[in-house]
C-alpha cells in the first residue's frame, strides 16, 4: 500500500501511535514504524520537530534525559603537561 504523506497525515499518525501506547522515541520508531519516521524527517527536517508539531514535548519521550550539566565525577580531567625526553644517539 502506498501512502500519500503530508504534514497533517504525519501529525495524525504520531497522535494515533501515542494514543495506542506506543513509545515515540526515535529508536522505537526506527525499529517499528520506519515509514512514518522517514516521512516525518523528510517533511519536518527532524523527528523532534515532527513530534513537536503533533503537539507533544519531545523531551518526555527520551529514554535518557539530555544532560545539560556534567554529572559529578565525569568531568574531564586535565592531563598534566609532560616534557618529552630527548633521545641522544651520540655523545
C-alpha positions as CSV (number, residue, x, y, z in Angstrom):
1,X,0.0,0.0,0.0
2,X,1.4,3.4,-1.0
3,X,0.6,6.3,1.3
4,X,0.5,9.9,0.4
5,X,2.3,11.7,3.2
6,X,1.9,15.3,4.1
7,X,2.4,17.2,7.3
8,X,-1.1,16.7,8.6
9,X,-1.1,12.9,7.9
10,X,2.2,12.5,9.7
11,X,1.0,14.5,12.7
12,X,-2.2,12.4,12.9
13,X,-0.2,9.2,12.7
14,X,2.0,10.3,15.5
15,X,-1.0,11.2,17.6
16,X,-2.6,7.8,16.9
17,X,0.6,6.0,17.9
18,X,0.7,7.9,21.2
19,X,-2.9,7.2,21.9
20,X,-2.3,3.4,21.3
21,X,0.5,3.5,23.9
22,X,3.5,3.3,21.5
23,X,6.8,4.9,22.5
24,X,7.6,7.9,20.3
25,X,11.3,7.6,21.0
26,X,13.5,7.7,17.8
27,X,14.8,4.2,18.5
28,X,11.4,2.7,18.8
29,X,10.1,4.5,15.7
30,X,13.2,3.3,13.7
31,X,12.6,-0.3,14.7
32,X,8.8,-0.5,14.5
33,X,7.5,2.4,12.3
34,X,10.3,3.3,9.9
35,X,7.9,4.6,7.2
36,X,6.4,7.2,9.5
37,X,9.9,8.2,10.8
38,X,11.3,8.6,7.3
39,X,8.3,10.7,6.1
40,X,8.5,12.8,9.2
41,X,12.2,13.6,8.7
42,X,11.5,14.3,5.0
43,X,8.7,16.8,5.7
44,X,9.8,18.3,9.1
45,X,13.5,18.0,9.0
46,X,13.9,16.1,12.3
47,X,11.9,13.6,14.3
48,X,11.9,16.1,17.2
49,X,10.3,18.8,15.0
50,X,7.6,16.3,13.9
51,X,6.7,15.3,17.4
52,X,6.6,18.9,18.5
53,X,4.3,19.7,15.5
54,X,2.0,16.9,16.6
55,X,1.6,18.7,20.0
56,X,3.9,16.8,22.3
57,X,7.1,17.6,24.1
58,X,9.9,15.6,22.6
59,X,12.0,15.5,25.8
60,X,9.3,13.5,27.6
61,X,9.9,10.6,25.1
62,X,13.6,10.4,25.5
63,X,14.9,7.3,27.2
64,X,17.7,9.2,28.8
65,X,17.3,12.9,29.5
66,X,19.6,15.2,27.8
67,X,22.5,16.1,30.0
68,X,22.9,19.9,30.4
69,X,25.3,19.6,33.3
70,X,28.1,17.1,33.6
71,X,27.4,14.7,36.5
72,X,29.9,14.8,39.4
73,X,32.8,12.6,38.8
74,X,32.5,12.7,35.0
75,X,34.4,16.0,34.5
76,X,37.3,15.9,32.0
77,X,40.5,15.8,33.9
78,X,43.3,18.0,32.6
79,X,46.3,16.0,31.5
80,X,49.5,17.1,33.1
81,X,52.0,18.5,30.7
82,X,54.9,16.2,30.3
83,X,58.2,17.2,28.9
84,X,59.3,14.7,26.3
85,X,62.8,13.4,26.9
86,X,65.2,13.8,24.1
87,X,66.8,10.7,22.8
88,X,70.5,11.1,22.5
89,X,72.0,8.7,19.9
90,X,75.5,10.1,20.1
91,X,77.5,11.8,22.8
